Amino acid sequence: MKFYYVFFLNFCLLLAPGFCHAESVDVQKQSADILSDGTRISADVYRPKVADQARRFPAIIMSHGWGGVASHLAETASDIARAGFVVVVIDYRGWGKSDARLIQVRDKDGKFSKTRELREVVDPLDQAEDIFSTINWVASDTQVDSSKIGLWGTSFSGGLAVYVAARDKRVKALVSQVASMGWGSNYTSFANDWYSKGGQRARGRLDYPPPSLKEIGELRGGMIWEKLVRFRPIEDADAIKNAAALFIVAQNEELLNNKDHSLAAYNKITSPKEYIELPNIKHYDIYTGSARKTATKTAIAWYDKHLKGVSTDSQ
């Protein structure tokens, strides 16, 4: 098992420039529409600007965590794209600039004659499908080398990256930071209640959550609980055979137990893998300042090595 701590990582970054990205290019940002199960989801695409229009790049698909939107990841996406990657950042269906799927609701007579948009809820299986659809989209892009596709997920989407990579062999590298892998070892104590909610919803007795409902602390977005009970990335990790997996965690993580989440997933994976703990930071610290920069440089080095074949072992 390999553990790399940030003081060692920064030492390598200073002494071995090759540990960082091997190139730096200008980037242009574009908007794109991707159809996922027939619903339009919005994407921000960051493309390297190069004179050689025939050149193809590895692609990185980025997805935000619980209650986030694509614009929150703009700085990190730009950094990765400048290192020579096509980067696609999505808003899940019903979030940000994406459209929402329509659901039927009862009218005053109790009949299902009305529809409404299902916005700003957390449905892990729908969100995973949005990532699968984005893989389909990016693999057919003329500027992308479809044999070199990577995922980047953070917090709740760190688990989604594992879930998707276990099911789509086109994913060759993933970075999962400060991730939740479902609900850890104690999820079975909640399963019956979550299934019960699904039963009520199937019978039309329980409505879907309103937009941006806060059910867990300040996290924005009500959970579709009967979907969560089927979302267990921790049980999928050992199915990852073709993707190199990097886990980055916060030493002082306060929202979950790293041993039950990232470390547990790391221990089950048999493909190339690394586990990096950034000291003296909490969950949300990884999105700003030096912690964000370190995590991003580490991710770029991982993609360089496993998508571009830029080895750092000898440096």
Buried (B, 14 or more C-beta within 10 A) or exposed (E): EEEBEBEEBEEBBEEEEBBBBBEEBEBEBEEBEBEBEEBEBBBBBBBBEBEEEEEBBBBBBBBBBBBBBBBBBBBBBBBBBBBBBBBBBBBBBBBBBBBBBEEEBEEEEEEEEEEEEBBBBBBBBBBBBBBBBBBBBBBEBEBBBBEBBBBBBBBBBBBBBBBBBBEBEBBBBBBBBBBBBBBBEEBEEEBEEBBEBBEEBEEEEBEBBEBBBEEBEEBBBBBBBBBBBEBBBBBBBBBBEEBBBBBBBBBEBEBBEBEBBBBBBBEBBEBEBBBBBBEEBBBBBBBEEEBBBBBBBBBBBBBBBBBBEBEBEEE
